């Protein structure tokens, strides 16, 4: 079985990085907020009861720095337990808790074209190659430089309409308003090592490696993490009204391994040039590699955040925002012209220089452990004696 060392999942510059996340603690019977420094993991729940609480502080990084007193776990042990699904031992969870998980779609031209193809195929992968060629001829090369919502974009819209090639995906790709949707319920995301789900009703699906912004209740971006926005191409391709069925299923959202907080050296501008890599390794020996170059995003992060929150919509506990992906898998796997689709047992590794590595395997959704730990469970835990006191005392109080 594949093994991971701490350096395999940490950012390349992990020494100065301010990394926070969550660990399931069997000793106290609930999730702990943690900070990571090197190979040591610190329980900082005594300083912030939830990750959402931490993000609401004026300077989360200062709180983290002041909480690095005595480590409680070794990262290597948490990584091993997480990858081996040893839930009786402390293991990593998705690094968000009370935040709503939102997502922006069609924020890169290449992925926009693939969405048009899905729609034109009506979810039939057998037609993908033929439709891709037709759409490519209709779009030409000029559309990649269009600024969404600009006068030039509106002119392109007129041309596409006249060619009978207009699509709802082109509307959000080059129109004035980005696509923003709710990806997953609170507390439903999975973290490093946990299987992501492929429902039995989908036969054409793929990973979406994405940069995920962590935003507080005021709309300020406090840090970032990596995400896999598991996508069911055949379901969404049948109708955009099936977006919920295509996007929100058990274990369909993976986040992690940690949230990296902004500081003087790591900022939103750092992320504008981030390159996210994808590697899918199948049990059949298949290998798929891809890249998501965030610099090619068609809308700035600030525009995406404003589209999600503002006077029209508030998030009292903050939110995590998937920013979309450039990656669109066209490499054939099972049959010529059908492109890529997952198989159960694929290992999906999403990496970036400043955020580390999020690694999961794929499984059959209906066969994965059900999602059972919800908001009431978290509140009950936080009110229990086991969760009270200092981080070092918490385990002894259980």
C-alpha angles and dihedrals in degrees: 000000000000116000130206129204122205091256089057092066103029125091115265090247094043096142096075095028118113102220125181133176145134134278128195106233113200090188094066095024100239150060121300127202108235142187123210126215115172108309094339125095120201126203105227098169088117088065098040122015093202136016087244089058090052093051091054093060120103092240113015091175092059091051091051092048090051093049097058095103109123124359117235102191141022114240092223091061093048092049092049094049091046095050093045091046090234096163093175088071129060108279141170123274131190105289096237128071122167095018118111111239111231130174139200118213135199094023094140126058095228093053089045090058090051091052089053088052092051090052094047090048091050087223095308108132091194090071096048100100094047094047092044090059093048094048092047092055092048095049099042120187102293098077094072092072096050119120107223112250094015125130089252090054091052090052090052088052090057091051093049091048090053089052092050090242102113115131139182086241092057088050093061093034097058103005126098097265127058123221112259122176140160107262102186143354122261113284094008099106120105126220140213114327098012117118118254116220134248110188118224090237091067126075099166114055143132146185120261112208108207146171109240121204119211109218129187128221091272093057095254118139108233100177145319146246139184125268143189111212096195107215131203102205096184094052097047090041091061091058137340086226086072091063092115092053090046097047111027115061135122109301092357093131123062123183133177156335087215141331112252110212121219118254137159094293102031111058143147087272089059089059094051088075098037118132117207118200129203130204124181117187118187127205084238091064094259116148126196122181127185144162135219108202103197091196088073095060110130097218127044118248091247091059091051092050091049090050090054100044140018136093088329095055134014132194110201092190096039126243145244113235123204105210100203133254138262090203117101114169112227098154110117119243112164105015138005113273096012097095123207131336130166127255122206110266097035114146110225117197120185115185142173135174097245101033106041126222134319110197127181139155125230122243139170106279096220091053097048122099108279120250104254108150108089141162095284090054092051093049091048090051094048089053093049125099089241092066096045130092131029120336090255092050096047097084093046091052093060 
